[in-house]
């Protein structure tokens, strides 16, 4: 694997993880949003990733040399959670229905925090790979 393909792979991971962190931040910030321009409560968002390069598992165990197992990830899109909103009894809320229930976003802060830690660790791992590749390139220039 060449230096530039290593950097390209890690950079795609950095981009995907940054978008994942932005999406998680949006979910946390809107955990109590009951009214959106689309109508109804905020819907939790998540990113969809797809591998770049080869998608067949056989390539991973296939020939080596110029044949790589993969070349990073690409963000295919951002999807909204279609689960039903949580119904919370709060008759004083301005968005309460006739029975006093408010439709709240279906967001679990603990789950979002776990996802945030996973995205942060993946981001850090990609930064470490880039640092190692840079260090190897610098050492090869010394030779």
DSSP file (Angstrom, degrees, kcal/mol; ACC not computed):
  #  RESIDUE AA STRUCTURE BP1 BP2  ACC     N-H-->O    O-->H-N    N-H-->O    O-->H-N    TCO  KAPPA ALPHA  PHI   PSI    X-CA   Y-CA   Z-CA
    1    1 A X              0   0    0      0, 0.0    65,-0.1     0, 0.0     2,-0.1   0.000 360.0 360.0 360.0 131.0    0.0    0.0    0.0
    2    2 A X     >  -     0   0    0      1,-0.1     4,-1.9     4,-0.0     5,-0.1  -0.311 360.0-111.2 -80.4 165.7    1.5    3.3   -1.0
    3    3 A X  H  > S+     0   0    0      1,-0.2     4,-2.4     2,-0.2     5,-0.2   0.907 116.6  49.9 -60.7 -44.3    1.8    6.4    1.3
    4    4 A X  H  > S+     0   0    0      1,-0.2     4,-2.6     2,-0.2    -1,-0.2   0.862 109.1  50.1 -69.6 -35.0   -0.8    8.3   -0.6
    5    5 A X  H  > S+     0   0    0      2,-0.2     4,-2.2     1,-0.2    -1,-0.2   0.865 110.3  51.9 -69.8 -33.1   -3.4    5.6   -0.6
    6    6 A X  H  X S+     0   0    0     -4,-1.9     4,-2.3     2,-0.2    -2,-0.2   0.935 112.5  45.0 -63.9 -46.0   -2.8    5.2    3.2
    7    7 A X  H  X S+     0   0    0     -4,-2.4     4,-2.7     1,-0.2    -2,-0.2   0.903 112.2  51.9 -63.8 -41.2   -3.4    9.0    3.6
    8    8 A X  H  X S+     0   0    0     -4,-2.6     4,-1.9     2,-0.2    -1,-0.2   0.900 110.4  48.8 -62.6 -41.2   -6.5    8.9    1.3
    9    9 A X  H  X S+     0   0    0     -4,-2.2     4,-1.6     2,-0.2    64,-0.4   0.933 114.4  44.5 -64.5 -46.8   -8.0    6.0    3.3
   10   10 A X  H  X S+     0   0    0     -4,-2.3     4,-2.4     1,-0.2    -2,-0.2   0.878 110.9  54.4 -67.2 -37.3   -7.4    7.8    6.6
   11   11 A X  H  X S+     0   0    0     -4,-2.7     4,-2.3     2,-0.2    -1,-0.2   0.866 105.6  52.6 -65.6 -35.4   -8.7   11.1    5.3
   12   12 A X  H  X S+     0   0    0     -4,-1.9     4,-2.2     2,-0.2    -1,-0.2   0.892 110.2  49.2 -66.0 -37.0  -11.9    9.5    4.2
   13   13 A X  H  X S+     0   0    0     -4,-1.6     4,-2.6     2,-0.2    -2,-0.2   0.893 109.5  51.7 -66.6 -39.9  -12.3    8.1    7.7
   14   14 A X  H  X S+     0   0    0     -4,-2.4     4,-2.2     2,-0.2    -2,-0.2   0.919 111.0  47.8 -61.6 -43.3  -11.6   11.6    9.2
   15   15 A X  H  X S+     0   0    0     -4,-2.3     4,-2.0     2,-0.2    -2,-0.2   0.922 113.4  47.1 -64.1 -44.5  -14.2   13.1    7.0
   16   16 A X  H  X S+     0   0    0     -4,-2.2     4,-2.2     1,-0.2    -2,-0.2   0.909 113.2  48.4 -64.9 -41.8  -16.8   10.4    7.9
   17   17 A X  H  X S+     0   0    0     -4,-2.6     4,-2.5     2,-0.2    -1,-0.2   0.858 109.0  53.2 -69.0 -34.8  -16.1   10.7   11.6
   18   18 A X  H  X S+     0   0    0     -4,-2.2     4,-2.3     2,-0.2    -1,-0.2   0.922 111.2  46.2 -64.3 -43.1  -16.3   14.5   11.6
   19   19 A X  H  X S+     0   0    0     -4,-2.0     4,-2.3     2,-0.2    -2,-0.2   0.890 111.4  52.6 -65.6 -38.3  -19.8   14.2    9.9
   20   20 A X  H  X S+     0   0    0     -4,-2.2     4,-2.4     2,-0.2    -2,-0.2   0.922 110.0  48.3 -62.2 -43.8  -20.8   11.6   12.4
   21   21 A X  H  X S+     0   0    0     -4,-2.5     4,-2.4     1,-0.2    -2,-0.2   0.890 110.8  51.1 -63.7 -39.2  -19.7   13.8   15.3
   22   22 A X  H  X S+     0   0    0     -4,-2.3     4,-2.0     2,-0.2    -1,-0.2   0.899 110.7  48.8 -63.3 -40.0  -21.7   16.7   13.7
   23   23 A X  H  X S+     0   0    0     -4,-2.3     4,-2.2     2,-0.2    22,-0.3   0.904 111.1  49.4 -66.9 -41.8  -24.8   14.5   13.4
   24   24 A X  H  X S+     0   0    0     -4,-2.4     4,-2.6     2,-0.2     5,-0.2   0.914 109.8  51.8 -63.0 -43.0  -24.5   13.4   17.0
   25   25 A X  H  X S+     0   0    0     -4,-2.4     4,-2.6     1,-0.2    -1,-0.2   0.892 109.2  50.5 -61.3 -39.7  -24.1   17.0   18.2
   26   26 A X  H  X S+     0   0    0     -4,-2.0     4,-1.6     2,-0.2    -1,-0.2   0.901 109.8  50.5 -64.3 -40.9  -27.3   17.9   16.3
   27   27 A X  H  < S+     0   0    0     -4,-2.2    -2,-0.2     2,-0.2    -1,-0.2   0.923 113.2  45.1 -62.6 -44.8  -29.1   15.0   17.9
   28   28 A X  H >< S+     0   0    0     -4,-2.6     3,-1.3     1,-0.2    -2,-0.2   0.915 112.0  51.9 -66.2 -42.2  -28.0   16.0   21.4
   29   29 A X  H 3< S+     0   0    0     -4,-2.6     3,-0.3     1,-0.3    -1,-0.2   0.806 115.7  41.3 -64.8 -28.6  -28.8   19.7   20.8
   30   30 A X  T >< S+     0   0    0     -4,-1.6     3,-1.5     1,-0.2    -1,-0.3   0.122  75.7 116.9-106.3  20.7  -32.3   18.8   19.6
   31   31 A X  T <  S+     0   0    0     -3,-1.3    74,-0.3     1,-0.3    76,-0.3   0.734  87.7  34.3 -62.2 -22.3  -33.2   16.2   22.2
   32   32 A X  T 3  S+     0   0    0     -3,-0.3     2,-0.6    -4,-0.2    -1,-0.3   0.188  84.6 125.9-116.7  15.7  -36.0   18.4   23.5
   33   33 A X    <   +     0   0    0     -3,-1.5     9,-2.0     1,-0.2    72,-0.2  -0.659  26.5 171.6 -80.4 116.4  -37.2   20.0   20.2
   34   34 A X        +     0   0    0     -2,-0.6     2,-0.4     7,-0.2    -1,-0.2   0.550  62.9  51.2-101.5 -10.4  -40.9   19.4   19.9
   35   35 A X        +     0   0    0      4,-0.1     2,-0.3     6,-0.1    -1,-0.2  -0.978  60.9 171.4-135.8 122.4  -41.6   21.6   16.9
   36   36 A X    >   -     0   0    0      4,-1.2     3,-1.2    -2,-0.4     4,-0.2  -0.787  47.8-106.0-120.5 164.9  -39.6   21.6   13.6
   37   37 A X  T 3  S+     0   0    0     -2,-0.3     3,-0.1     1,-0.3    -1,-0.1   0.814 122.7  54.3 -60.4 -28.8  -40.3   23.3   10.2
   38   38 A X  T 3  S-     0   0    0      1,-0.1    -1,-0.3     2,-0.1     3,-0.1   0.642 122.9-104.8 -77.3 -14.3  -41.4   19.9    8.8
   39   39 A X  S <  S+     0   0    0     -3,-1.2    -1,-0.1     1,-0.3    -2,-0.1   0.183  78.9  40.7  98.2 140.1  -43.9   19.5   11.6
   40   40 A X  S    S-     0   0    0     -4,-0.2    -4,-1.2    -6,-0.1    -1,-0.3  -0.225  98.4 -32.6  83.4-175.9  -43.7   17.4   14.7
   41   41 A X  S    S-     0   0    0     -6,-0.2    -7,-0.2     1,-0.1    63,-0.1  -0.266  76.2 -81.6 -75.3 163.9  -40.7   16.6   16.9
   42   42 A X        -     0   0    0     -9,-2.0     2,-0.5   -12,-0.2    64,-0.4  -0.352  43.6-136.5 -60.2 141.0  -37.1   16.5   15.8
   43   43 A X        -     0   0    0     62,-0.1    39,-0.1    -3,-0.1    -1,-0.1  -0.907  21.8-111.4-106.2 130.4  -36.2   13.1   14.3
   44   44 A X        -     0   0    0     -2,-0.5    37,-3.2    62,-0.1     2,-0.3  -0.276  34.6-148.7 -57.8 139.3  -32.9   11.5   15.3
   45   45 A X  E     +A   80   0A   0    -22,-0.3     2,-0.3    35,-0.2    35,-0.2  -0.847  17.5 178.3-114.6 150.6  -30.4   11.5   12.4
   46   46 A X  E     -A   79   0A   0     33,-2.3    33,-2.8    -2,-0.3     2,-0.2  -0.977  25.6-117.6-145.0 154.9  -27.6    9.0   11.6
   47   47 A X  E     -A   78   0A   0     -2,-0.3     2,-0.5    31,-0.2    31,-0.2  -0.634  15.5-143.1 -95.5 154.6  -25.1    8.6    8.8
   48   48 A X  E     -A   77   0A   0     29,-2.6    28,-2.8    -2,-0.2    29,-1.2  -0.979  18.7-162.8-117.2 123.4  -24.8    5.8    6.3
   49   49 A X  E     -A   75   0A   0     -2,-0.5     2,-0.4    26,-0.2    26,-0.2  -0.766   7.0-169.7-107.1 151.3  -21.3    4.7    5.3
   50   50 A X  E     -A   74   0A   0     24,-2.3    24,-2.7    -2,-0.3     2,-0.1  -0.997  28.9-109.8-136.7 141.1  -20.2    2.7    2.3
   51   51 A X  E     -A   73   0A   0     -2,-0.4     2,-0.3    22,-0.2    22,-0.3  -0.454  29.1-138.6 -70.3 142.3  -16.8    1.2    1.7
   52   52 A X        +     0   0    0     20,-2.8    19,-1.9    -2,-0.1     2,-0.3  -0.681  69.6  12.2 -93.5 155.2  -14.8    2.8   -1.2
   53   53 A X  S    S+     0   0    0     -2,-0.3     2,-0.1    17,-0.2    17,-0.1  -0.612 118.9  19.4  82.4-139.1  -12.9    0.6   -3.6
   54   54 A X        -     0   0    0     -2,-0.3    17,-0.2    14,-0.2    -2,-0.0  -0.392  50.5-178.9 -71.2 139.5  -13.5   -3.1   -3.5
   55   55 A X        +     0   0    0     -2,-0.1     2,-0.3    15,-0.1    -1,-0.1   0.506  53.2  99.2-110.6  -9.4  -16.7   -4.4   -1.9
   56   56 A X    >>  -     0   0    0      1,-0.1     3,-0.9     2,-0.0     4,-0.6  -0.628  65.3-144.9 -84.5 135.3  -16.1   -8.1   -2.3
   57   57 A X  H >> S+     0   0    0     -2,-0.3     4,-0.9     1,-0.2     3,-0.7   0.772  96.4  68.8 -66.2 -26.4  -14.8  -10.0    0.6
   58   58 A X  H 34 S+     0   0    0      1,-0.2     4,-0.4     2,-0.2    -1,-0.2   0.805  89.6  62.0 -66.8 -27.6  -12.8  -12.2   -1.7
   59   59 A X  H X4 S+     0   0    0     -3,-0.9     3,-0.6     1,-0.2    -1,-0.2   0.849  95.8  61.4 -65.0 -31.9  -10.5   -9.3   -2.6
   60   60 A X  H << S+     0   0    0     -3,-0.7    -1,-0.2    -4,-0.6    -2,-0.2   0.893 115.7  30.9 -61.9 -39.6   -9.4   -9.1    1.1
   61   61 A X  T 3< S+     0   0    0     -4,-0.9    -1,-0.3    -3,-0.2    -2,-0.2   0.329 109.6  91.5 -99.5   6.6   -8.0  -12.7    1.0
   62   62 A X  S <  S-     0   0    0     -3,-0.6    -3,-0.1    -4,-0.4     7,-0.0   0.307  88.5 -27.8 -80.8-149.0   -7.0  -12.5   -2.7
   63   63 A X        -     0   0    0      1,-0.1    -1,-0.2     5,-0.1     2,-0.1  -0.243  58.6-147.1 -65.8 151.7   -3.8  -11.4   -4.3
   64   64 A X        +     0   0    0     -3,-0.1     2,-0.7     2,-0.1     3,-0.3  -0.259  61.1  64.3-102.7-163.5   -1.5   -9.0   -2.6
   65   65 A X  S    S+     0   0    0      1,-0.2    -2,-0.0     2,-0.1     0, 0.0  -0.790 120.0   4.9  90.7-116.7    0.7   -6.4   -4.1
   66   66 A X  S    S+     0   0    0     -2,-0.7     2,-0.7   -65,-0.1    -1,-0.2   0.503 111.2  97.1 -82.8  -2.3   -1.2   -3.7   -6.0
   67   67 A X        -     0   0    0     -3,-0.3     2,-0.3   -66,-0.0    -2,-0.1  -0.789  60.4-165.0 -91.8 116.5   -4.5   -5.3   -4.8
   68   68 A X        -     0   0    0     -2,-0.7   -14,-0.2     1,-0.1     3,-0.1  -0.709  25.8-133.6-102.7 152.5   -5.9   -3.5   -1.7
   69   69 A X  S    S-     0   0    0     -2,-0.3     2,-0.3     1,-0.2    -9,-0.2   0.803  82.7 -26.1 -72.6 -29.2   -8.5   -4.6    0.6
   70   70 A X        -     0   0    0    -17,-0.1    -1,-0.2   -11,-0.1   -17,-0.2  -0.974  44.4-136.1-174.4 167.2  -10.3   -1.3    0.6
   71   71 A X        -     0   0    0    -19,-1.9     2,-0.2     1,-0.4   -18,-0.2  -0.190  62.8 -81.8-133.0  42.7   -9.7    2.4    0.1
   72   72 A X        -     0   0    0    -20,-0.2   -20,-2.8   -60,-0.1    -1,-0.4  -0.514  55.7 -65.8  99.7-163.9  -11.7    4.1    2.9
   73   73 A X  E     -A   51   0A   0    -64,-0.4     2,-0.4   -22,-0.3   -22,-0.2  -0.895  30.1-153.0-129.6 158.5  -15.3    5.0    3.4
   74   74 A X  E     -A   50   0A   0    -24,-2.7   -24,-2.3    -2,-0.3     2,-0.7  -0.988  24.8-119.9-129.9 142.1  -17.8    7.3    1.8
   75   75 A X  E     -A   49   0A   0     -2,-0.4   -26,-0.2   -26,-0.2     3,-0.1  -0.735  26.0-174.5 -81.8 116.2  -20.8    8.9    3.4
   76   76 A X  E     -     0   0A   0    -28,-2.8     2,-0.3    -2,-0.7    -1,-0.2   0.852  56.5 -55.6 -80.1 -36.9  -23.7    7.7    1.4
   77   77 A X  E     -A   48   0A   0    -29,-1.2   -29,-2.6     2,-0.0     2,-0.5  -0.987  46.4 -92.4 177.4 179.2  -26.3    9.9    3.2
   78   78 A X  E     -A   47   0A   0     -2,-0.3     2,-0.3   -31,-0.2   -31,-0.2  -0.983  38.6-162.5-118.3 125.8  -27.9   10.9    6.4
   79   79 A X  E     -A   46   0A   0    -33,-2.8   -33,-2.3    -2,-0.5     2,-0.3  -0.799  11.8-131.6-111.1 151.3  -31.1    9.1    7.4
   80   80 A X  E     -A   45   0A   0     -2,-0.3     2,-0.3   -35,-0.2   -35,-0.2  -0.779  26.5-112.1 -99.5 145.0  -33.8   10.0    9.9
   81   81 A X        -     0   0    0    -37,-3.2    25,-0.1    -2,-0.3   -37,-0.1  -0.594  22.6-162.7 -73.1 129.5  -35.1    7.7   12.5
   82   82 A X        +     0   0    0     -2,-0.3    -1,-0.1   -39,-0.1     3,-0.1   0.234  45.4 125.9-100.1  13.3  -38.7    6.7   11.7
   83   83 A X  S    S-     0   0    0      1,-0.1    23,-0.2    23,-0.1     2,-0.1  -0.306  71.8 -91.8 -70.2 158.3  -39.5    5.4   15.2
   84   84 A X        -     0   0    0      1,-0.1    -1,-0.1    21,-0.1     3,-0.1  -0.412  47.1-104.5 -70.5 144.4  -42.6    6.9   17.0
   85   85 A X        -     0   0    0      1,-0.1     2,-0.3    -2,-0.1    20,-0.2  -0.256  35.9-101.6 -65.6 155.3  -41.9    9.8   19.2
   86   86 A X  E     -B  104   0B   0     18,-1.8    18,-3.6     1,-0.0     2,-0.7  -0.608  32.2-138.4 -73.7 135.8  -41.9    9.5   23.0
   87   87 A X  E     -B  103   0B   0     -2,-0.3     2,-0.4    16,-0.2    16,-0.2  -0.889  23.3-174.0-100.9 118.7  -45.1   10.7   24.5
   88   88 A X  E     -B  102   0B   0     14,-2.6    14,-3.1    -2,-0.7     2,-0.7  -0.932  25.9-124.0-116.1 132.1  -44.5   12.7   27.7
   89   89 A X  E     +B  101   0B   0     -2,-0.4    12,-0.2    12,-0.2     2,-0.1  -0.657  53.5 137.3 -78.5 113.6  -47.3   13.9   29.9
   90   90 A X    >   -     0   0    0     10,-2.8     3,-1.8    -2,-0.7     6,-0.1  -0.581  24.4-179.0-155.1  83.2  -46.9   17.7   30.3
   91   91 A X  T 3  S+     0   0    0      1,-0.3     9,-0.1     8,-0.1     5,-0.1   0.685  81.8  59.1 -64.7 -16.9  -50.2   19.5   30.0
   92   92 A X  T 3  S+     0   0    0      8,-0.1    -1,-0.3     3,-0.1     2,-0.2   0.543  80.1 106.7 -87.6  -7.4  -48.6   22.9   30.5
   93   93 A X  S X  S-     0   0    0     -3,-1.8     3,-1.7     7,-0.2    -3,-0.1  -0.482  75.1-130.6 -72.0 139.8  -46.4   22.5   27.4
   94   94 A X  T 3  S+     0   0    0      1,-0.3    -1,-0.1    -2,-0.2    -3,-0.0   0.745 107.3  50.3 -64.7 -21.4  -47.4   24.6   24.4
   95   95 A X  T 3  S+     0   0    0      5,-0.1     8,-0.4   -60,-0.0    -1,-0.3   0.238  82.0 128.5 -99.4  13.7  -47.3   21.6   22.1
   96   96 A X    <   -     0   0    0     -3,-1.7     6,-0.2     6,-0.1    -5,-0.1  -0.397  54.3-130.5 -69.5 144.3  -49.3   19.3   24.3
   97   97 A X    >   -     0   0    0      4,-2.6     3,-1.7    -2,-0.1    -1,-0.1  -0.120  40.9 -79.6 -81.5-172.4  -52.3   17.5   22.7
   98   98 A X  T 3  S+     0   0    0      1,-0.3    -1,-0.1     2,-0.1    -2,-0.1   0.779 132.7  51.0 -62.7 -27.2  -55.8   17.5   24.1
   99   99 A X  T 3  S-     0   0    0      2,-0.1    -1,-0.3     0, 0.0    -8,-0.1   0.450 121.1-105.5 -89.5  -1.3  -54.9   14.7   26.6
  100  100 A X  S <  S+     0   0    0     -3,-1.7   -10,-2.8     1,-0.3     2,-0.3   0.562  75.9 134.6  90.6   9.3  -51.8   16.7   27.8
  101  101 A X  E     -B   89   0B   0    -12,-0.2    -4,-2.6   -10,-0.1     2,-0.4  -0.738  40.6-153.9 -97.0 142.1  -49.2   14.6   26.1
  102  102 A X  E     -B   88   0B   0    -14,-3.1   -14,-2.6    -2,-0.3     2,-0.8  -0.943  17.3-128.5-114.0 132.7  -46.2   16.1   24.2
  103  103 A X  E     -B   87   0B   0     -2,-0.4     2,-0.3    -8,-0.4   -16,-0.2  -0.721  34.6-172.2 -80.4 112.7  -44.5   14.2   21.3
  104  104 A X  E     -B   86   0B   0    -18,-3.6   -18,-1.8    -2,-0.8   -72,-0.1  -0.737  31.2 -89.6-105.3 153.6  -40.8   14.3   22.2
  105  105 A X        -     0   0    0    -74,-0.3     2,-1.7    -2,-0.3   -62,-0.1  -0.285  34.5-121.0 -59.8 146.1  -37.9   13.2   20.0
  106  106 A X        +     0   0    0    -64,-0.4     2,-0.4   -23,-0.2    -1,-0.1  -0.533  64.3 138.2 -88.1  69.2  -36.9    9.6   20.4
  107  107 A X        -     0   0    0     -2,-1.7     2,-0.7   -76,-0.3     3,-0.1  -0.973  41.4-158.3-123.0 126.7  -33.3   10.4   21.4
  108  108 A X     >  -     0   0    0     -2,-0.4     4,-2.2     1,-0.1     5,-0.2  -0.919   6.9-156.5-103.1 114.7  -31.4    8.6   24.2
  109  109 A X  H  > S+     0   0    0     -2,-0.7     4,-2.4     1,-0.2     5,-0.2   0.858  92.5  55.4 -61.2 -37.0  -28.6   10.9   25.4
  110  110 A X  H  > S+     0   0    0      2,-0.2     4,-2.2     1,-0.2    -1,-0.2   0.922 108.5  47.8 -63.5 -43.2  -26.6    7.9   26.8
  111  111 A X  H  > S+     0   0    0      1,-0.2     4,-2.5     2,-0.2    -2,-0.2   0.910 111.6  50.7 -62.4 -42.2  -26.6    6.2   23.4
  112  112 A X  H  X S+     0   0    0     -4,-2.2     4,-2.2     1,-0.2    -2,-0.2   0.891 109.7  50.2 -63.8 -39.0  -25.6    9.5   21.7
  113  113 A X  H  X S+     0   0    0     -4,-2.4     4,-2.2     2,-0.2    -1,-0.2   0.894 110.0  49.9 -67.2 -39.2  -22.7    9.9   24.2
  114  114 A X  H  X S+     0   0    0     -4,-2.2     4,-2.2     2,-0.2    -2,-0.2   0.922 112.0  48.5 -63.4 -43.5  -21.5    6.3   23.5
  115  115 A X  H  X S+     0   0    0     -4,-2.5     4,-2.6     1,-0.2    -2,-0.2   0.880 109.5  53.4 -62.5 -37.4  -21.7    7.0   19.7
  116  116 A X  H  X S+     0   0    0     -4,-2.2     4,-2.3     2,-0.2    -2,-0.2   0.903 108.8  48.2 -65.4 -41.0  -19.8   10.2   20.3
  117  117 A X  H  X S+     0   0    0     -4,-2.2     4,-2.6     2,-0.2    -2,-0.2   0.909 112.2  49.8 -65.3 -41.5  -17.0    8.4   22.1
  118  118 A X  H  X S+     0   0    0     -4,-2.2     4,-2.3     2,-0.2    -2,-0.2   0.918 112.5  46.8 -63.1 -43.3  -16.8    5.8   19.4
  119  119 A X  H  X S+     0   0    0     -4,-2.6     4,-2.3     2,-0.2    -2,-0.2   0.890 112.4  50.7 -65.3 -39.0  -16.6    8.4   16.7
  120  120 A X  H  X S+     0   0    0     -4,-2.3     4,-2.6     2,-0.2    -2,-0.2   0.915 111.0  47.9 -65.1 -43.1  -13.9   10.3   18.6
  121  121 A X  H  X S+     0   0    0     -4,-2.6     4,-2.2     2,-0.2    -2,-0.2   0.895 112.0  49.6 -66.0 -39.2  -11.8    7.2   19.1
  122  122 A X  H  X S+     0   0    0     -4,-2.3     4,-2.0     2,-0.2    -1,-0.2   0.899 110.9  50.3 -65.7 -39.3  -12.1    6.3   15.4
  123  123 A X  H  X S+     0   0    0     -4,-2.3     4,-2.1     1,-0.2    -2,-0.2   0.935 110.9  48.8 -61.7 -46.9  -11.1    9.9   14.5
  124  124 A X  H  X S+     0   0    0     -4,-2.6     4,-2.2     1,-0.2    -2,-0.2   0.870 108.5  54.0 -61.7 -37.5   -8.1    9.6   16.8
  125  125 A X  H  X S+     0   0    0     -4,-2.2     4,-2.1     2,-0.2    -1,-0.2   0.903 108.9  48.3 -64.5 -40.9   -7.1    6.3   15.2
  126  126 A X  H  X S+     0   0    0     -4,-2.0     4,-2.2     2,-0.2    -2,-0.2   0.878 110.2  51.6 -67.0 -37.2   -7.2    7.8   11.8
  127  127 A X  H  X S+     0   0    0     -4,-2.1     4,-2.4     2,-0.2    -2,-0.2   0.895 109.1  51.5 -64.1 -39.4   -5.0   10.8   13.0
  128  128 A X  H  X S+     0   0    0     -4,-2.2     4,-2.5     2,-0.2    -2,-0.2   0.894 108.3  51.0 -64.2 -40.4   -2.6    8.2   14.5
  129  129 A X  H  X S+     0   0    0     -4,-2.1     4,-2.6     2,-0.2    -2,-0.2   0.920 110.3  49.2 -62.8 -43.4   -2.4    6.4   11.1
  130  130 A X  H  X S+     0   0    0     -4,-2.2     4,-2.4     1,-0.2    -2,-0.2   0.913 111.5  49.7 -63.1 -41.8   -1.6    9.7    9.3
  131  131 A X  H  X S+     0   0    0     -4,-2.4     4,-2.4     2,-0.2    -2,-0.2   0.901 111.4  48.3 -62.6 -41.1    1.0   10.5   11.9
  132  132 A X  H  X S+     0   0    0     -4,-2.5     4,-2.5     2,-0.2    -2,-0.2   0.902 111.6  49.7 -66.4 -40.9    2.7    7.1   11.5
  133  133 A X  H  X S+     0   0    0     -4,-2.6     4,-2.2     2,-0.2    -2,-0.2   0.902 111.6  49.0 -64.6 -40.1    2.6    7.4    7.7
  134  134 A X  H  X S+     0   0    0     -4,-2.4     4,-2.4     2,-0.2    -2,-0.2   0.918 111.0  50.1 -63.9 -43.4    4.2   10.8    7.9
  135  135 A X  H  X S+     0   0    0     -4,-2.4     4,-2.3     1,-0.2    -2,-0.2   0.902 110.9  48.9 -62.4 -41.9    6.9    9.5   10.3
  136  136 A X  H  X S+     0   0    0     -4,-2.5     4,-2.1     2,-0.2    -1,-0.2   0.890 111.0  50.4 -65.4 -38.8    7.7    6.6    7.9
  137  137 A X  H  X S+     0   0    0     -4,-2.2     4,-1.4     2,-0.2    -2,-0.2   0.909 111.0  48.8 -65.2 -41.2    7.9    9.0    5.0
  138  138 A X  H  X S+     0   0    0     -4,-2.4     4,-1.0     1,-0.2    -2,-0.2   0.898 111.1  50.1 -65.1 -40.8   10.3   11.2    6.9
  139  139 A X  H  X S+     0   0    0     -4,-2.3     4,-0.8     1,-0.2     3,-0.4   0.875 108.1  53.1 -65.5 -36.8   12.4    8.3    7.9
  140  140 A X  H  < S+     0   0    0     -4,-2.1     3,-0.3     1,-0.2    -1,-0.2   0.820 105.1  55.1 -70.0 -27.8   12.6    7.1    4.3
  141  141 A X  H  < S+     0   0    0     -4,-1.4    -1,-0.2     1,-0.2    -2,-0.2   0.758 101.3  59.6 -72.5 -23.6   13.8   10.5    3.3
  142  142 A X  H  <        0   0    0     -4,-1.0    -1,-0.2    -3,-0.4    -2,-0.2   0.749 360.0 360.0 -73.4 -23.7   16.7   10.3    5.8
  143  143 A X     <        0   0    0     -4,-0.8    -1,-0.2    -3,-0.3    -2,-0.1   0.487 360.0 360.0 -71.2 360.0   18.0    7.1    4.1
